[in-house]
Amino acid sequence: MSDSTSGLQAQIDADLKQAMRDRNETAKLTLRAVKTAFMQARTSGDAAHDISDAEALEIIRREAKRRRDAADEFLRVGAADRADAELAEYAILQSYLPQQLSEGEIESIARDVIAELNVTSMKQMGQVMQAVLARTGARADGKAVNQVVRRLLAP
């Protein structure tokens, strides 16, 4: 571990060591996958670089989304055991992400944006989505925001 390792990366390193001591295979595999994603991010581009906590959070968010989408797909094809495994990994990753906004909180933000932008039709959904996602940041999933905005703009 270098001096430039972010706090989040150090936490994941420590949690991985603990998962190995506890023989928690799910946590071990999940955290190793995250560390691999960090390494790929560090070495992508022209020169190797350290990643910030913000970049690390984005990587974890992306990995969590990947697990959730895979679980949905496994459920769709009837592989409940595989879906459960993906959801277990998703739960581990969620513990590193900021607390997610409730649907009601997202709806409140979306209503404010719609009023501020004076949006009247579904054609302007892109503007609303961009503004809502800018306000919610990593605290709201794009899919959840999309569903709320669609519902609010529906005729």
DSSP file (Angstrom, degrees, kcal/mol; ACC not computed):
  #  RESIDUE AA STRUCTURE BP1 BP2  ACC     N-H-->O    O-->H-N    N-H-->O    O-->H-N    TCO  KAPPA ALPHA  PHI   PSI    X-CA   Y-CA   Z-CA
    1    1 A M              0   0    0      0, 0.0     2,-0.1     0, 0.0     9,-0.0   0.000 360.0 360.0 360.0 126.5    0.0    0.0    0.0
    2    2 A S    >   -     0   0    0      1,-0.1     3,-1.5     0, 0.0     0, 0.0  -0.425 360.0-108.9 -91.1 168.2    1.5    3.3   -1.0
    3    3 A D  T 3  S+     0   0    0      1,-0.3    -1,-0.1    -2,-0.1     0, 0.0   0.745 117.9  60.0 -64.8 -22.6    1.2    6.7    0.7
    4    4 A S  T 3  S+     0   0    0      2,-0.0    -1,-0.3     0, 0.0     2,-0.2   0.405  74.1 121.5 -88.9   2.7   -1.0    7.8   -2.2
    5    5 A T    <   -     0   0    0     -3,-1.5    47,-0.1     1,-0.1    45,-0.0  -0.500  65.4-123.3 -66.8 129.6   -3.6    5.1   -1.5
    6    6 A S     >  -     0   0    0     45,-0.4     4,-2.4    -2,-0.2     5,-0.2  -0.217  19.9-108.0 -70.7 165.0   -6.9    6.8   -0.9
    7    7 A G  H  > S+     0   0    0      1,-0.2     4,-2.2     2,-0.2     5,-0.1   0.881 119.4  51.1 -60.6 -40.3   -8.9    6.2    2.3
    8    8 A L  H  > S+     0   0    0      2,-0.2     4,-2.2     1,-0.2    -1,-0.2   0.910 110.4  48.3 -65.8 -42.0  -11.5    4.2    0.5
    9    9 A Q  H  > S+     0   0    0      2,-0.2     4,-2.4     1,-0.2    -2,-0.2   0.891 111.1  50.8 -65.8 -38.4   -8.9    2.0   -1.2
   10   10 A A  H  X S+     0   0    0     -4,-2.4     4,-2.5     2,-0.2    -1,-0.2   0.895 109.2  51.8 -64.4 -39.5   -7.2    1.5    2.2
   11   11 A Q  H  X S+     0   0    0     -4,-2.2     4,-2.6     2,-0.2    -2,-0.2   0.904 109.8  48.8 -62.9 -41.6  -10.6    0.5    3.7
   12   12 A I  H  X S+     0   0    0     -4,-2.2     4,-2.4     2,-0.2    -2,-0.2   0.901 110.0  51.8 -66.2 -40.4  -11.2   -2.0    0.9
   13   13 A D  H  X S+     0   0    0     -4,-2.4     4,-2.2     2,-0.2    -2,-0.2   0.941 112.6  45.5 -58.2 -47.7   -7.7   -3.5    1.5
   14   14 A A  H  X S+     0   0    0     -4,-2.5     4,-2.1     1,-0.2    -2,-0.2   0.903 113.4  49.2 -64.1 -41.9   -8.4   -3.8    5.2
   15   15 A D  H  X S+     0   0    0     -4,-2.6     4,-2.5     2,-0.2    -1,-0.2   0.851 108.9  53.4 -67.8 -33.8  -11.8   -5.4    4.6
   16   16 A L  H  X S+     0   0    0     -4,-2.4     4,-2.2     2,-0.2    -2,-0.2   0.927 108.5  49.2 -65.2 -44.6  -10.3   -7.8    2.0
   17   17 A K  H  X S+     0   0    0     -4,-2.2     4,-2.2     1,-0.2    -2,-0.2   0.912 112.5  48.5 -60.1 -41.7   -7.8   -9.0    4.6
   18   18 A Q  H  X S+     0   0    0     -4,-2.1     4,-2.7     2,-0.2    -2,-0.2   0.905 109.3  52.2 -65.9 -41.0  -10.5   -9.4    7.2
   19   19 A A  H  X>S+     0   0    0     -4,-2.5     5,-2.6     1,-0.2     4,-0.6   0.871 109.5  50.4 -61.9 -36.7  -12.7  -11.4    4.6
   20   20 A M  H ><5S+     0   0    0     -4,-2.2     3,-0.6     2,-0.2    -1,-0.2   0.916 111.5  47.1 -67.9 -42.1   -9.7  -13.7    4.0
   21   21 A R  H 3<5S+     0   0    0     -4,-2.2    -2,-0.2     1,-0.2    -1,-0.2   0.894 115.3  46.2 -63.8 -38.6   -9.3  -14.2    7.8
   22   22 A D  H 3<5S-     0   0    0     -4,-2.7    -1,-0.2    -5,-0.1    -2,-0.2   0.538 108.0-127.1 -80.4  -6.6  -13.0  -14.9    8.1
   23   23 A R  T <<5 +     0   0    0     -3,-0.6     2,-1.2    -4,-0.6    -3,-0.2   0.870  50.1 161.8  58.1  39.1  -13.0  -17.2    5.1
   24   24 A N     >< -     0   0    0     -5,-2.6     4,-2.6     1,-0.2    -1,-0.2  -0.761  17.2-175.3 -90.7  94.0  -15.9  -15.1    3.6
   25   25 A E  H  > S+     0   0    0     -2,-1.2     4,-2.8     1,-0.2     5,-0.3   0.871  77.9  53.1 -62.4 -40.0  -15.6  -16.1    0.0
   26   26 A T  H  > S+     0   0    0      2,-0.2     4,-2.3     1,-0.2    -1,-0.2   0.953 113.7  41.9 -62.4 -49.4  -18.3  -13.7   -1.3
   27   27 A A  H  > S+     0   0    0      2,-0.2     4,-2.8     1,-0.2     5,-0.3   0.906 114.7  52.7 -63.9 -41.2  -16.7  -10.7    0.3
   28   28 A K  H  X S+     0   0    0     -4,-2.6     4,-2.1     1,-0.2    -2,-0.2   0.942 112.5  42.9 -61.4 -48.6  -13.2  -11.9   -0.8
   29   29 A L  H  X S+     0   0    0     -4,-2.8     4,-1.9     2,-0.2    -1,-0.2   0.896 115.7  49.5 -65.3 -40.2  -14.2  -12.3   -4.4
   30   30 A T  H  X S+     0   0    0     -4,-2.3     4,-1.9    -5,-0.3    -2,-0.2   0.939 113.1  44.8 -65.0 -47.7  -16.2   -9.1   -4.5
   31   31 A L  H  X S+     0   0    0     -4,-2.8     4,-2.4     1,-0.2    -1,-0.2   0.843 111.1  53.7 -69.5 -33.1  -13.4   -7.0   -3.0
   32   32 A R  H  X S+     0   0    0     -4,-2.1     4,-2.2    -5,-0.3    -1,-0.2   0.892 107.6  51.7 -65.2 -38.2  -10.7   -8.6   -5.2
   33   33 A A  H  X S+     0   0    0     -4,-1.9     4,-2.1     2,-0.2    -2,-0.2   0.893 110.0  49.1 -64.1 -39.3  -12.9   -7.7   -8.3
   34   34 A V  H  X S+     0   0    0     -4,-1.9     4,-2.4     2,-0.2    -2,-0.2   0.921 109.6  51.0 -65.8 -43.7  -13.0   -4.1   -7.0
   35   35 A K  H  X S+     0   0    0     -4,-2.4     4,-2.4     1,-0.2    -2,-0.2   0.881 109.4  51.5 -61.4 -37.7   -9.3   -4.0   -6.5
   36   36 A T  H  X S+     0   0    0     -4,-2.2     4,-2.4     2,-0.2    -1,-0.2   0.911 108.9  50.1 -64.1 -42.4   -8.8   -5.3  -10.1
   37   37 A A  H  X S+     0   0    0     -4,-2.1     4,-2.1     2,-0.2    -2,-0.2   0.883 109.9  51.4 -63.5 -37.9  -11.1   -2.5  -11.3
   38   38 A F  H  X S+     0   0    0     -4,-2.4     4,-2.5     2,-0.2    -2,-0.2   0.927 109.6  49.8 -62.1 -44.9   -9.0    0.0   -9.4
   39   39 A M  H  X S+     0   0    0     -4,-2.4     4,-1.9     1,-0.2    -2,-0.2   0.903 109.9  50.5 -62.5 -41.7   -5.8   -1.4  -10.9
   40   40 A Q  H  X S+     0   0    0     -4,-2.4     4,-0.8     1,-0.2    -1,-0.2   0.900 111.7  48.1 -63.3 -39.8   -7.3   -1.1  -14.4
   41   41 A A  H  < S+     0   0    0     -4,-2.1     3,-0.5     1,-0.2    -2,-0.2   0.895 110.3  52.5 -66.7 -39.5   -8.3    2.5  -13.8
   42   42 A R  H  < S+     0   0    0     -4,-2.5     7,-2.2     1,-0.2    -1,-0.2   0.864 116.4  38.3 -63.4 -36.5   -4.9    3.3  -12.4
   43   43 A T  H  < S+     0   0    0     -4,-1.9    -1,-0.2     5,-0.2    -2,-0.2   0.449  92.0 105.7-100.0  -0.2   -3.1    2.0  -15.5
   44   44 A S     <  +     0   0    0     -4,-0.8     3,-0.2    -3,-0.5     2,-0.1  -0.461  69.2  25.9 -77.5 154.7   -5.6    3.1  -18.2
   45   45 A G  S    S-     0   0    0      1,-0.2     3,-0.1    -2,-0.1     4,-0.0  -0.452 113.4 -46.7  91.5-167.5   -4.6    6.0  -20.4
   46   46 A D  S    S+     0   0    0      1,-0.2     2,-0.4    -2,-0.1    -1,-0.2   0.871 121.5  22.9 -73.7 -38.4   -1.1    7.2  -21.3
   47   47 A A  S    S-     0   0    0     -3,-0.2    -1,-0.2    -5,-0.0     2,-0.1  -0.963  85.3-103.7-133.5 147.9    0.5    7.2  -17.9
   48   48 A A        +     0   0    0     -2,-0.4     2,-0.3    -5,-0.1    -5,-0.2  -0.418  46.9 176.1 -65.1 142.2   -0.2    5.3  -14.6
   49   49 A H        -     0   0    0     -7,-2.2     2,-0.2    -8,-0.1    -5,-0.1  -0.978  32.7-105.0-146.6 157.1   -1.9    7.5  -12.1
   50   50 A D        -     0   0    0     -2,-0.3     2,-0.4    -7,-0.1   -45,-0.1  -0.539  35.7-130.3 -78.5 150.0   -3.4    7.3   -8.6
   51   51 A I        -     0   0    0     -2,-0.2   -45,-0.4   -47,-0.1    -9,-0.1  -0.847  16.7-131.0-105.3 143.4   -7.2    7.3   -8.3
   52   52 A S     >  -     0   0    0     -2,-0.4     4,-2.6     1,-0.1     5,-0.2  -0.257  28.8-103.1 -81.0 171.1   -9.0    9.6   -6.0
   53   53 A D  H  > S+     0   0    0      2,-0.2     4,-2.8     1,-0.2     5,-0.2   0.873 123.9  55.7 -61.5 -36.0  -11.8    8.6   -3.6
   54   54 A A  H  > S+     0   0    0      2,-0.2     4,-2.0     1,-0.2    -1,-0.2   0.923 109.8  44.5 -63.6 -43.6  -14.3   10.1   -6.0
   55   55 A E  H  > S+     0   0    0      2,-0.2     4,-2.2     1,-0.2    -2,-0.2   0.901 112.7  52.3 -65.4 -40.0  -13.0    7.9   -8.8
   56   56 A A  H  X S+     0   0    0     -4,-2.6     4,-2.5     1,-0.2    -2,-0.2   0.909 108.4  50.7 -62.5 -42.2  -12.9    4.9   -6.5
   57   57 A L  H  X S+     0   0    0     -4,-2.8     4,-2.7     1,-0.2    -1,-0.2   0.902 109.2  51.1 -61.6 -41.2  -16.6    5.6   -5.6
   58   58 A E  H  X S+     0   0    0     -4,-2.0     4,-2.3     2,-0.2    -1,-0.2   0.891 109.8  50.0 -64.5 -39.1  -17.5    5.8   -9.2
   59   59 A I  H  X S+     0   0    0     -4,-2.2     4,-2.5     2,-0.2    -2,-0.2   0.923 112.1  47.1 -64.5 -44.0  -15.8    2.4   -9.9
   60   60 A I  H  X S+     0   0    0     -4,-2.5     4,-2.6     2,-0.2    -2,-0.2   0.909 111.3  51.5 -64.6 -41.1  -17.6    0.8   -6.9
   61   61 A R  H  X S+     0   0    0     -4,-2.7     4,-2.4     1,-0.2    -1,-0.2   0.918 111.1  48.0 -60.3 -43.4  -20.9    2.3   -8.1
   62   62 A R  H  X S+     0   0    0     -4,-2.3     4,-2.2     2,-0.2    -2,-0.2   0.902 112.2  48.7 -64.5 -41.8  -20.3    0.9  -11.6
   63   63 A E  H  X S+     0   0    0     -4,-2.5     4,-2.0     2,-0.2    -2,-0.2   0.893 111.2  50.5 -65.6 -39.0  -19.4   -2.5  -10.2
   64   64 A A  H  X S+     0   0    0     -4,-2.6     4,-2.6     2,-0.2    -2,-0.2   0.917 110.0  49.9 -64.3 -43.1  -22.6   -2.5   -8.0
   65   65 A K  H  X S+     0   0    0     -4,-2.4     4,-2.9     1,-0.2     5,-0.2   0.905 108.0  53.8 -61.9 -41.0  -24.7   -1.6  -11.0
   66   66 A R  H  X S+     0   0    0     -4,-2.2     4,-2.1     1,-0.2    -1,-0.2   0.910 110.3  47.1 -59.7 -42.5  -23.1   -4.5  -12.9
   67   67 A R  H  X S+     0   0    0     -4,-2.0     4,-2.4     2,-0.2    -2,-0.2   0.917 112.8  48.5 -65.9 -43.3  -24.0   -6.9  -10.1
   68   68 A R  H  X S+     0   0    0     -4,-2.6     4,-2.4     2,-0.2    -2,-0.2   0.919 112.5  48.1 -64.1 -43.8  -27.6   -5.6   -9.9
   69   69 A D  H  X S+     0   0    0     -4,-2.9     4,-2.1     1,-0.2    -1,-0.2   0.895 111.8  50.0 -64.1 -39.7  -28.1   -5.8  -13.7
   70   70 A A  H  X S+     0   0    0     -4,-2.1     4,-2.7    -5,-0.2    -2,-0.2   0.907 109.7  51.3 -64.9 -41.2  -26.7   -9.3  -13.7
   71   71 A A  H  X S+     0   0    0     -4,-2.4     4,-2.5     2,-0.2    -2,-0.2   0.920 109.4  50.4 -62.1 -43.3  -29.0  -10.4  -10.9
   72   72 A D  H  X S+     0   0    0     -4,-2.4     4,-2.1     1,-0.2    -1,-0.2   0.911 111.9  48.0 -59.6 -42.4  -32.0   -9.0  -12.8
   73   73 A E  H  X S+     0   0    0     -4,-2.1     4,-1.8     2,-0.2    -2,-0.2   0.908 110.5  50.4 -67.0 -41.9  -31.0  -10.9  -15.8
   74   74 A F  H  <>S+     0   0    0     -4,-2.7     5,-3.2     1,-0.2     4,-0.4   0.899 111.1  49.6 -63.6 -39.2  -30.5  -14.2  -13.9
   75   75 A L  H ><5S+     0   0    0     -4,-2.5     3,-1.0     3,-0.2    -1,-0.2   0.899 107.3  55.7 -63.9 -39.1  -33.9  -13.7  -12.3
   76   76 A R  H 3<5S+     0   0    0     -4,-2.1    -1,-0.2     1,-0.3    -2,-0.2   0.873 111.9  41.9 -61.2 -37.7  -35.4  -13.1  -15.8
   77   77 A V  T 3<5S-     0   0    0     -4,-1.8    -1,-0.3    -5,-0.1    -2,-0.2   0.391 120.8-105.9 -93.8   4.3  -34.0  -16.5  -17.1
   78   78 A G  T < 5S+     0   0    0     -3,-1.0     2,-0.9    -4,-0.4    -3,-0.2   0.715  77.1 132.4  85.7  21.3  -34.9  -18.4  -13.9
   79   79 A A     >< +     0   0    0     -5,-3.2     4,-2.1     1,-0.2     3,-0.3  -0.619  20.3 164.0-103.9  72.7  -31.5  -18.8  -12.3
   80   80 A A  H  > S+     0   0    0     -2,-0.9     4,-2.5     1,-0.2    -1,-0.2   0.837  71.0  56.1 -61.9 -35.9  -32.4  -17.7   -8.8
   81   81 A D  H  > S+     0   0    0      2,-0.2     4,-1.7     1,-0.2    -1,-0.2   0.905 109.9  45.3 -65.0 -40.5  -29.3  -19.1   -7.2
   82   82 A R  H  > S+     0   0    0     -3,-0.3     4,-2.1     2,-0.2    -1,-0.2   0.885 112.0  52.8 -68.1 -38.1  -27.0  -17.1   -9.5
   83   83 A A  H  X S+     0   0    0     -4,-2.1     4,-2.5     1,-0.2    -2,-0.2   0.904 107.1  52.4 -63.0 -41.5  -29.2  -14.0   -8.9
   84   84 A D  H  X S+     0   0    0     -4,-2.5     4,-1.9     1,-0.2    -1,-0.2   0.894 108.2  51.1 -61.6 -39.9  -28.8  -14.5   -5.1
   85   85 A A  H  X S+     0   0    0     -4,-1.7     4,-1.8     2,-0.2    -1,-0.2   0.920 111.4  47.4 -64.1 -43.6  -25.0  -14.6   -5.5
   86   86 A E  H  X S+     0   0    0     -4,-2.1     4,-2.4     1,-0.2    -2,-0.2   0.899 111.3  51.1 -64.0 -40.4  -25.0  -11.4   -7.5
   87   87 A L  H  X S+     0   0    0     -4,-2.5     4,-2.2     2,-0.2    -1,-0.2   0.829 106.2  55.1 -67.9 -31.6  -27.2   -9.7   -5.0
   88   88 A A  H  X S+     0   0    0     -4,-1.9     4,-1.5     2,-0.2    -1,-0.2   0.914 110.9  44.8 -65.8 -42.1  -24.9  -10.8   -2.1
   89   89 A E  H  X S+     0   0    0     -4,-1.8     4,-2.2     2,-0.2    -2,-0.2   0.895 110.7  55.1 -66.3 -39.8  -22.0   -9.1   -3.9
   90   90 A Y  H  X S+     0   0    0     -4,-2.4     4,-2.4     1,-0.2    -2,-0.2   0.907 105.5  52.5 -58.6 -43.2  -24.2   -6.1   -4.6
   91   91 A A  H  X S+     0   0    0     -4,-2.2     4,-1.1     1,-0.2    -1,-0.2   0.883 108.0  50.9 -62.9 -38.9  -25.0   -5.7   -0.9
   92   92 A I  H >< S+     0   0    0     -4,-1.5     3,-0.6     1,-0.2     4,-0.3   0.937 112.1  46.6 -63.6 -46.0  -21.2   -5.8   -0.1
   93   93 A L  H >< S+     0   0    0     -4,-2.2     3,-1.8     1,-0.2     4,-0.5   0.867 104.6  61.5 -65.2 -36.8  -20.5   -3.0   -2.6
   94   94 A Q  H >< S+     0   0    0     -4,-2.4     3,-1.2     1,-0.3    -1,-0.2   0.808  91.2  68.2 -59.9 -29.5  -23.5   -0.9   -1.4
   95   95 A S  T << S+     0   0    0     -4,-1.1    -1,-0.3    -3,-0.6    -2,-0.2   0.700 100.2  49.0 -66.1 -16.6  -21.8   -0.7    2.0
   96   96 A Y  T <  S+     0   0    0     -3,-1.8    -1,-0.3    -4,-0.3    -2,-0.2   0.543  99.2  83.3 -96.1  -9.7  -19.1    1.5    0.4
   97   97 A L  S <  S-     0   0    0     -3,-1.2     3,-0.1    -4,-0.5    42,-0.1  -0.594  90.2 -93.1 -96.1 155.6  -21.5    3.9   -1.4
   98   98 A P        -     0   0    0      0, 0.0    -1,-0.1     0, 0.0     2,-0.1  -0.255  58.2 -80.9 -61.2 154.2  -23.2    6.9    0.1
   99   99 A Q        -     0   0    0      1,-0.1     2,-0.1    -4,-0.1    -4,-0.0  -0.361  54.2-121.2 -57.1 128.4  -26.7    6.4    1.5
  100  100 A Q        -     0   0    0     -3,-0.1    40,-0.2     1,-0.1    39,-0.1  -0.449  22.6-110.8 -76.6 145.6  -29.2    6.3   -1.5
  101  101 A L        -     0   0    0     38,-3.5    40,-0.2    -2,-0.1    -1,-0.1  -0.411  33.5-114.5 -70.3 149.0  -32.0    8.8   -1.6
  102  102 A S     >  -     0   0    0      1,-0.1     4,-2.3    -2,-0.1     5,-0.2  -0.341  28.1-106.3 -76.7 166.8  -35.5    7.5   -1.2
  103  103 A E  H  > S+     0   0    0      1,-0.2     4,-2.6     2,-0.2     5,-0.2   0.881 122.6  54.4 -61.6 -36.9  -38.0    7.6   -4.1
  104  104 A G  H  > S+     0   0    0      2,-0.2     4,-2.2     1,-0.2    -1,-0.2   0.890 107.9  48.3 -64.0 -40.2  -39.8   10.5   -2.3
  105  105 A E  H  > S+     0   0    0      2,-0.2     4,-2.1     1,-0.2    -2,-0.2   0.897 112.5  48.5 -67.0 -40.4  -36.6   12.5   -2.0
  106  106 A I  H  X S+     0   0    0     -4,-2.3     4,-2.8     1,-0.2    -2,-0.2   0.917 110.8  51.6 -64.0 -42.7  -35.8   11.9   -5.7
  107  107 A E  H  X S+     0   0    0     -4,-2.6     4,-2.7     1,-0.2    -2,-0.2   0.899 107.9  51.9 -62.1 -40.9  -39.4   12.9   -6.6
  108  108 A S  H  X S+     0   0    0     -4,-2.2     4,-2.1     2,-0.2    -1,-0.2   0.928 112.3  45.4 -61.1 -46.0  -39.1   16.2   -4.6
  109  109 A I  H  X S+     0   0    0     -4,-2.1     4,-2.4     1,-0.2    -2,-0.2   0.917 113.4  50.3 -63.0 -43.7  -35.8   17.1   -6.4
  110  110 A A  H  X S+     0   0    0     -4,-2.8     4,-2.7     1,-0.2    -2,-0.2   0.898 108.9  51.2 -63.7 -41.0  -37.4   16.2   -9.7
  111  111 A R  H  X S+     0   0    0     -4,-2.7     4,-2.2     2,-0.2    -1,-0.2   0.910 110.2  50.0 -62.5 -41.2  -40.5   18.3   -9.0
  112  112 A D  H  X S+     0   0    0     -4,-2.1     4,-2.8     2,-0.2    -2,-0.2   0.930 112.3  46.9 -61.4 -45.5  -38.2   21.3   -8.1
  113  113 A V  H  X S+     0   0    0     -4,-2.4     4,-2.8     2,-0.2     5,-0.2   0.920 110.9  51.5 -63.5 -44.6  -36.2   20.9  -11.3
  114  114 A I  H  X>S+     0   0    0     -4,-2.7     5,-2.0     1,-0.2     4,-0.7   0.904 113.4  45.5 -60.1 -41.5  -39.3   20.6  -13.5
  115  115 A A  H  <5S+     0   0    0     -4,-2.2     3,-0.4    -5,-0.2    -2,-0.2   0.927 113.5  48.8 -67.8 -44.6  -40.7   23.8  -11.9
  116  116 A E  H  <5S+     0   0    0     -4,-2.8    -2,-0.2     1,-0.2    -1,-0.2   0.892 117.7  40.2 -62.5 -40.7  -37.4   25.7  -12.3
  117  117 A L  H  <5S-     0   0    0     -4,-2.8    -1,-0.2    -5,-0.2    -2,-0.2   0.534 104.0-131.4 -86.5  -6.4  -37.0   24.6  -15.9
  118  118 A N  T  <5 -     0   0    0     -4,-0.7     2,-0.3    -3,-0.4    -3,-0.2   0.918  38.4-177.7  55.7  46.8  -40.7   25.1  -16.7
  119  119 A V      < +     0   0    0     -5,-2.0    -1,-0.2    -6,-0.2     3,-0.1  -0.582  18.6 169.2 -80.6 135.4  -40.8   21.7  -18.4
  120  120 A T        +     0   0    0     -2,-0.3     2,-0.3     1,-0.1    -1,-0.1   0.510  54.8  39.1-123.9 -10.3  -44.2   20.8  -19.8
  121  121 A S  S >  S-     0   0    0      1,-0.1     3,-1.5    34,-0.0    -1,-0.1  -0.932  76.8-110.3-143.6 165.8  -43.5   17.7  -22.0
  122  122 A M  G >  S+     0   0    0     -2,-0.3     3,-1.9     1,-0.3     4,-0.2   0.720 107.6  76.6 -64.2 -22.2  -41.7   14.4  -22.2
  123  123 A K  G 3  S+     0   0    0      1,-0.3     3,-0.4     2,-0.1    -1,-0.3   0.741  93.4  51.8 -62.1 -22.2  -39.6   15.9  -25.0
  124  124 A Q  G <> S+     0   0    0     -3,-1.5     4,-1.7     1,-0.2     3,-0.5   0.197  74.5 111.4 -99.4  14.9  -37.7   17.8  -22.4
  125  125 A M  H <> S+     0   0    0     -3,-1.9     4,-3.2     1,-0.2     5,-0.2   0.860  70.5  60.2 -58.9 -37.7  -36.9   14.8  -20.3
  126  126 A G  H  > S+     0   0    0     -3,-0.4     4,-2.4    -4,-0.2    -1,-0.2   0.896 104.8  48.8 -58.7 -41.6  -33.2   14.9  -21.1
  127  127 A Q  H  > S+     0   0    0     -3,-0.5     4,-2.1     2,-0.2    -1,-0.2   0.922 113.5  46.7 -63.1 -44.3  -32.9   18.4  -19.6
  128  128 A V  H  X S+     0   0    0     -4,-1.7     4,-2.9     2,-0.2     5,-0.3   0.935 112.0  50.2 -64.7 -46.5  -34.7   17.3  -16.4
  129  129 A M  H  X S+     0   0    0     -4,-3.2     4,-2.8     1,-0.2     5,-0.3   0.926 110.4  50.1 -57.7 -46.7  -32.6   14.1  -16.1
  130  130 A Q  H  X S+     0   0    0     -4,-2.4     4,-1.7    -5,-0.2    -1,-0.2   0.918 114.2  44.0 -59.9 -45.1  -29.3   16.0  -16.5
  131  131 A A  H  X S+     0   0    0     -4,-2.1     4,-1.6     2,-0.2    -1,-0.2   0.899 115.0  47.9 -69.1 -41.0  -30.3   18.5  -13.8
  132  132 A V  H  X S+     0   0    0     -4,-2.9     4,-2.4     1,-0.2     5,-0.2   0.932 112.2  49.0 -66.3 -45.1  -31.7   15.9  -11.4
  133  133 A L  H  X S+     0   0    0     -4,-2.8     4,-2.3    -5,-0.3    -1,-0.2   0.852 108.1  55.1 -63.9 -33.5  -28.6   13.7  -11.7
  134  134 A A  H  < S+     0   0    0     -4,-1.7    -1,-0.2    -5,-0.3    -2,-0.2   0.877 112.7  43.0 -65.3 -36.2  -26.4   16.7  -11.1
  135  135 A R  H  < S+     0   0    0     -4,-1.6    -2,-0.2    -3,-0.2    -1,-0.2   0.829 119.1  41.6 -78.7 -33.0  -28.2   17.4   -7.9
  136  136 A T  H >< S+     0   0    0     -4,-2.4     3,-2.0     1,-0.2    -2,-0.2   0.800  81.7 173.5 -87.3 -28.5  -28.3   13.9   -6.6
  137  137 A G  G >< S-     0   0    0     -4,-2.3     3,-1.0     1,-0.3    -1,-0.2  -0.296  70.7 -16.2  58.5-137.7  -24.8   12.8   -7.6
  138  138 A A  G 3  S+     0   0    0      1,-0.2    -1,-0.3     3,-0.0    -2,-0.1   0.465 122.9  83.3 -79.0  -1.0  -23.9    9.3   -6.4
  139  139 A R  G <  S+     0   0    0     -3,-2.0   -38,-3.5   -39,-0.1     2,-0.4   0.509  92.5  45.9 -83.1  -2.6  -26.8    9.4   -3.9
  140  140 A A  S <  S-     0   0    0     -3,-1.0     2,-0.3   -40,-0.2    -1,-0.1  -0.998  80.8-123.9-142.7 138.5  -29.4    8.2   -6.6
  141  141 A D     >  -     0   0    0     -2,-0.4     4,-2.3   -40,-0.2     3,-0.3  -0.578  21.0-130.9 -77.0 136.8  -29.3    5.6   -9.2
  142  142 A G  H  > S+     0   0    0     -2,-0.3     4,-2.6     1,-0.2     5,-0.1   0.838 107.6  55.7 -57.1 -35.7  -29.9    6.8  -12.7
  143  143 A K  H  > S+     0   0    0      2,-0.2     4,-2.1     1,-0.2    -1,-0.2   0.909 108.5  46.8 -65.6 -42.0  -32.5    4.1  -13.3
  144  144 A A  H  > S+     0   0    0     -3,-0.3     4,-2.1     2,-0.2    -2,-0.2   0.907 113.0  49.3 -65.8 -42.1  -34.5    5.2  -10.2
  145  145 A V  H  X S+     0   0    0     -4,-2.3     4,-2.8     1,-0.2     5,-0.2   0.923 109.7  52.6 -62.2 -44.2  -34.3    8.9  -11.3
  146  146 A N  H  X S+     0   0    0     -4,-2.6     4,-2.6     1,-0.2     5,-0.2   0.913 109.0  49.0 -58.2 -45.3  -35.4    7.9  -14.8
  147  147 A Q  H  X S+     0   0    0     -4,-2.1     4,-2.1     2,-0.2    -1,-0.2   0.911 113.3  46.4 -63.4 -42.9  -38.5    6.1  -13.5
  148  148 A V  H  X S+     0   0    0     -4,-2.1     4,-2.4     2,-0.2    -2,-0.2   0.939 113.9  47.3 -65.6 -47.3  -39.5    9.1  -11.3
  149  149 A V  H  X S+     0   0    0     -4,-2.8     4,-2.2     1,-0.2    -2,-0.2   0.908 111.6  51.0 -63.0 -42.1  -39.0   11.7  -14.0
  150  150 A R  H  X S+     0   0    0     -4,-2.6     4,-1.2    -5,-0.2    -1,-0.2   0.923 111.1  48.8 -59.3 -43.8  -41.0    9.6  -16.5
  151  151 A R  H  < S+     0   0    0     -4,-2.1     3,-0.3     1,-0.2    -2,-0.2   0.909 113.0  47.1 -63.9 -41.8  -43.8    9.2  -14.1
  152  152 A L  H  < S+     0   0    0     -4,-2.4    -1,-0.2     1,-0.2    -2,-0.2   0.828 116.8  42.8 -70.3 -31.8  -43.8   13.0  -13.4
  153  153 A L  H  < S+     0   0    0     -4,-2.2   -31,-0.2    -5,-0.2    -1,-0.2   0.559  85.6 115.2 -92.4  -8.6  -43.7   14.0  -17.0
  154  154 A A     <        0   0    0     -4,-1.2    -3,-0.0    -3,-0.3    -4,-0.0  -0.352 360.0 360.0 -63.5 140.0  -46.2   11.4  -18.3
  155  155 A P              0   0    0      0, 0.0    -1,-0.2     0, 0.0    -4,-0.1   0.502 360.0 360.0 -67.8 360.0  -49.4   13.1  -19.6
